[in-house]
Amino acid sequence: MDFSLKHLAVTTLMLASLSSFTTAAHANITPEQSATILKTFSDASATDFRQFLTSLAKTDLAKTDDLGAAISAFLDNKALSADQQNEIHRLLGLYARVKYGKAATETLRELVAIPTFRVDGVDQHANPEFIRIADKIKSLAQAFNLNFRNIDNRVYEISLEGTGDEVVGIHAHADVVPVTPENWVLEDGTRLDPFKVTLIGDRMYGRGTEDDKNGIVVALYAMKVIKEEKLPLARNFKLLVDTTEETSGDAIPYYFEHNPTPNYNLALDGGYPVVIAEKGYGTVMANFPKRKADGKGAEIVSMTGGLATNQIPSASVATLLSDKPAELAASLQKAGSDFAKRNGGNFSVTAKVDGKDVKLTVTGVSAHSSEPESGVNPVSRMLVFINSLDGKVAIKHNHITDAARYAADNWGLDYLGGKLGVGFSDAFMGPLTTSLTFVGMDEKTFKLAVNLRVPKGKSPEALKAEIADKIGAWSKKSHVAATFDYSIAEPMYRNPEGEWVKALLAVASENLGMKHEYGTSAGATSVHELPNGVQFGLARPEVKYTGHTDNEFKTVDQFLLDLQIVTEMMGRIGQLPKL
């Protein structure tokens, strides 16, 4: 392609974008028309964007629609109306999907294959797997002719430079939550490798396909398209890849101690179309000192739960020691079946002899702890079930039965704080949720976490005091030895103002066929405390979120649509005259 012609064309597009207009502009391309375009072209048939548009102009779609006028104006280097400009950006997104969909999918495979989860005793920035993924992202950025900086292996910064001083921060993260490999089994018995993308039907299974390596990939390829097409930008973009989003959350603050904060911030780590409110993240961590068992009967010596406070697992397993394992297993099986029937019947309780032990398993449905309603929590059900056995099946009392009593008395099977009497709700952000999640045990302590997601309506200090008072009263009455640690963060709420938020809402809602309205989320992202911070996908609110769950997946179609949407968004936001 002749550079002077391309340069003239994109300059014309830029001039049109910088002209002032007051009426809302739309990309008048329907999802049906987009689908027709996608069927018409392949990666081999699209050499560059202008050639893609030239070919599209010859189709019936362009000849019978306003689309043809927009393409002609762009190709003839004429000034574009606001609507025409948005149509060109919609086509840019479609072009990115056609041209780089296969390559982006392969890149996602490569990133998922790097197991970037927290390792006990190893700082994230010193973990060899994070050094590996940094090198991989660096090589991609350099191949795409983008600027790359590694900020002390805590944040990886990829820059797409424009002409102005404003910076738009695009946030994604390279770390993932841990996995329990034995739980990655489909209903038909197919076993999955969590760190290998397995394509079954339209689903790409693998840890990070949904949360959040998909976000890294689509942002990189969107930047690549804009860079190689030499589309001028009125502002700069910085893709900030976080390494501690799922754990300490200290990488992004570390970055901003040494670098300026972007004027606008978008997290590709939440929900569509545009999320302007995030619940506050909280934890009630109970610590039960290990003690010698007293009483008669079997002893519970271990119990599993989530591997992180923000993760509801699909199963919880307790190991019991008994002189009569077969008799114990039979008693537990009968009691467990009755317990499941009495409490909804949407989970199972099984007890099996394993040598001299008995393995008691509660199987539910895994979920992100921000969406407890989308799963069936086996941790809460295991603890309440254990507590219900007192007087029915002979179980010695120890630190695990102490934890079970605490869980049953204060939290129960309810995830709205009703058992403790601390529940409340906000009309927009929804209710407080409380999920028993993380279970851990070392030489001295059995730990049990309740993950809180807190809407606006009560201050964190007031809620913390209310919970502490109620648990304190229970401790005094029950005489259970335990200590409790409380942490609750402020919820985020943004007043949706500015042309940039309106453009985000238009891009997402038009492509997805969603209502043109802002959303709220129970999940906290790295933009929680940043100025002008919102979520922009990549999850659809009407579909169960699979991040943090066993068998996490992203559909191929949604992944490619994300690539299309993010490319269009960057082009449009990059060329708005004013955000």
C-alpha positions, 0 to 999 in steps of 0.5 A, spaced: 500 500 500 502 506 498 504 510 504 502 517 502 495 515 500 494 511 507 497 517 511 492 522 507 486 517 509 488 516 516 489 524 517 482 525 514 479 520 519 483 524 524 480 531 522 473 528 522 474 525 529 477 532 531 471 536 529 466 538 534 459 535 534 454 535 539 449 529 537 450 522 539 453 518 533 452 511 532 455 505 528 449 503 523 451 496 522 447 491 525 449 484 528 446 481 522 450 485 517 457 484 521 455 476 521 455 477 513 461 481 513 465 475 517 462 470 513 465 473 507 472 474 509 478 470 511 484 472 514 488 470 507 483 475 504 484 481 508 491 483 507 490 490 510 484 495 512 484 499 506 484 493 502 479 490 506 474 496 505 475 496 498 473 489 497 467 490 502 465 496 497 464 491 492 459 487 496 451 488 495 452 489 503 455 496 501 451 497 495 445 497 498 446 501 505 449 507 508 455 503 509 457 504 502 457 511 503 462 511 509 467 506 506 467 511 499 468 517 503 474 514 507 477 511 501 476 517 497 480 521 503 473 525 504 471 528 511 467 523 515 461 525 519 460 522 526 456 516 524 461 514 518 467 515 523 464 510 528 462 505 522 469 505 520 471 504 527 466 498 527 469 495 520 476 496 524 474 491 529 471 486 524 477 487 520 481 485 526 477 479 528 478 477 521 485 478 520 488 476 527 482 472 530 486 465 529 493 468 531 490 471 537 487 464 539 494 461 538 497 467 543 491 465 548 494 458 548 501 460 549 499 464 555 495 459 558 500 454 558 504 458 563 502 457 570 502 464 573 499 462 580 501 464 587 506 459 590 507 459 597 514 463 600 515 466 593 514 473 591 510 474 585 516 478 582 521 473 583 517 467 580 520 464 574 513 463 571 512 470 571 519 472 568 517 467 563 510 470 561 513 477 561 518 475 556 513 472 552 509 479 552 515 483 551 516 479 545 509 480 542 509 487 544 516 488 540 513 484 534 507 488 534 512 494 534 509 497 540 513 499 546 514 495 552 517 496 559 517 491 565 517 495 571 521 490 576 517 484 574 510 487 577 507 490 572 508 490 564 507 496 560 505 496 553 504 503 550 501 505 543 503 513 543 498 518 540 499 526 539 496 528 546 498 528 553 492 524 555 493 517 557 488 511 557 490 506 561 487 499 559 488 494 565 489 486 565 492 481 569 497 475 568 496 472 574 491 466 575 487 463 581 490 456 583 487 450 581 485 443 584 487 439 578 483 433 580 476 437 580 477 439 572 473 433 570 467 434 565 460 431 566 462 426 561 468 424 565 473 428 560 479 430 564 482 437 563 489 440 564 488 446 567 494 449 563 493 447 556 487 450 552 482 444 550 477 446 545 471 442 546 465 444 541 466 452 542 469 452 549 476 453 550 477 450 557 483 453 561 485 457 567 486 464 565 481 463 558 476 467 562 480 471 567 484 474 565 489 472 559 484 473 554 484 481 556 491 481 555 491 478 548 485 482 545 488 488 548 495 487 544 492 485 538 487 491 538 494 495 539 497 492 533 492 493 528 491 500 530 499 501 530 500 497 523 494 501 520 498 508 522 491 510 525 493 517 528 491 518 535 489 524 539 491 520 546 496 515 548 494 508 550 498 504 556 496 496 557 498 495 564 498 488 565 498 486 573 501 480 576 498 480 583 490 482 582 488 475 585 493 476 591 496 482 594 494 487 589 500 491 591 503 491 584 499 496 581 500 501 587 507 499 586 507 501 579 503 508 580 509 510 586 514 510 580 509 512 574 504 517 573 497 515 573 493 515 567 487 520 566 482 514 564 482 507 566 479 501 563 479 494 566 478 488 561 477 484 567 469 485 569 463 485 565 459 488 559 457 493 557 460 498 562 461 497 569 461 504 573 460 501 580 464 495 584 462 492 591 468 493 596 472 486 598 472 484 605 474 478 609 473 475 615 479 470 617 477 466 623 483 462 626 482 456 630 488 454 634 489 446 633 487 442 639 487 435 641 481 432 640 476 430 646 470 425 646 469 419 643 468 417 636 472 418 629 476 424 628 476 429 623 484 430 621 483 435 615 478 439 610 479 442 604 476 448 601 478 454 596 485 455 595 484 463 595 479 467 599 475 469 592 474 462 590 468 457 591 471 450 589 466 445 586 468 440 592 470 440 599 473 433 602 474 431 610 478 426 612 476 422 618 480 417 622 476 411 625 477 404 628 471 402 624 471 406 618 466 401 614 461 403 619 462 410 620 462 411 612 455 408 612 453 412 617 455 418 614 453 416 607 446 416 610 446 422 614 449 426 608 444 424 603 438 426 608 442 433 609 442 434 602 435 432 601 433 437 607 437 443 604 435 443 596 438 437 593 442 441 589 449 438 592 451 431 594 454 428 600 458 421 599 462 417 604 467 412 602 472 408 606 480 409 604 484 405 607 484 406 615 480 413 613 474 415 611 473 420 605 467 425 606 466 429 600 461 434 599 460 436 591 457 443 589 458 447 583 464 452 583 463 459 582 467 466 583 466 468 590 463 475 587 457 471 584 455 466 590 448 465 587 451 462 581 454 456 584 453 451 590 458 452 596 460 445 598 465 449 604 459 452 607 455 445 606 461 441 609 461 445 615 454 445 617 453 438 615 459 436 620 456 441 625 449 437 624 452 430 626 453 432 633 449 427 637 447 423 631 454 420 629 460 420 634 465 425 632 471 427 637 471 435 638 477 439 635 479 445 632 475 443 625 469 441 629 470 448 632 470 451 625 464 447 623 460 450 629 462 457 628 460 457 621 453 453 622 452 458 628 454 465 624 453 464 617 450 457 615 448 456 608 445 463 607 450 467 603 446 474 604 449 475 611 442 473 614 444 468 619 449 473 622 443 479 621 448 483 618 445 483 611 443 489 607 442 491 600 443 497 595 438 498 589 443 499 584 449 495 587 445 489 590 446 485 596 452 484 601 454 477 600 458 472 604 461 466 602 465 461 606 471 460 601 478 459 603 480 453 608 487 452 610 491 449 616 498 449 618 502 446 624 498 451 629 492 453 626 486 451 622 484 457 618 477 459 615 475 465 611 469 468 609 469 473 603 465 479 603 462 483 597 460 490 600 455 495 596 454 502 598 449 503 604 454 502 610 461 504 611 466 499 612 468 501 619 460 500 621 460 494 618 466 491 621 464 493 627 457 490 627 460 483 624 465 483 630 460 485 635 456 479 633 461 474 632 464 477 639 458 475 643 458 468 639 465 467 642 463 469 649 457 464 649 460 458 645 467 458 649 470 456 642 477 459 642 478 463 636 481 469 633 478 473 628 481 478 623 477 483 619 478 487 613 473 491 608 474 496 603 470 501 600 465 500 594 467 504 588 461 508 585 463 512 579 458 518 576 458 516 569 460 523 565 464 524 559 464 522 552 468 517 553 464 513 557 458 514 552 462 511 547 464 505 551 457 504 552 455 505 545 460 500 542 459 494 547 451 495 547 451 495 540 455 489 538 452 485 544 445 487 543 445 489 550 440 494 553 444 501 553 445 502 561 450 502 566 452 496 570 454 494 577 459 488 579 461 484 585 468 483 583 473 488 584 478 490 579 485 494 579 481 500 577 477 500 583 481 506 586 483 510 580 480 516 577 475 515 571 476 507 572 470 503 569 470 496 567 469 494 560 468 487 559 470 482 558 464 478 561 457 478 559 452 479 565 447 474 562 452 468 562 455 465 568 462 467 569 467 461 569 473 465 572 476 462 578 471 456 577 473 449 575 473 447 568 474 455 566 472 456 559 471 462 554 468 460 548 471 462 541 466 466 538 466 470 545 473 471 545 473 473 537 467 478 539 472 481 545 477 482 540 473 486 535 469 490 540 476 492 544 479 494 537 473 498 535 473 501 542 481 503 542 480 506 535 474 510 537 476 512 544 483 514 541 480 519 536 474 522 540 476 530 540 474 530 547 473 525 553 
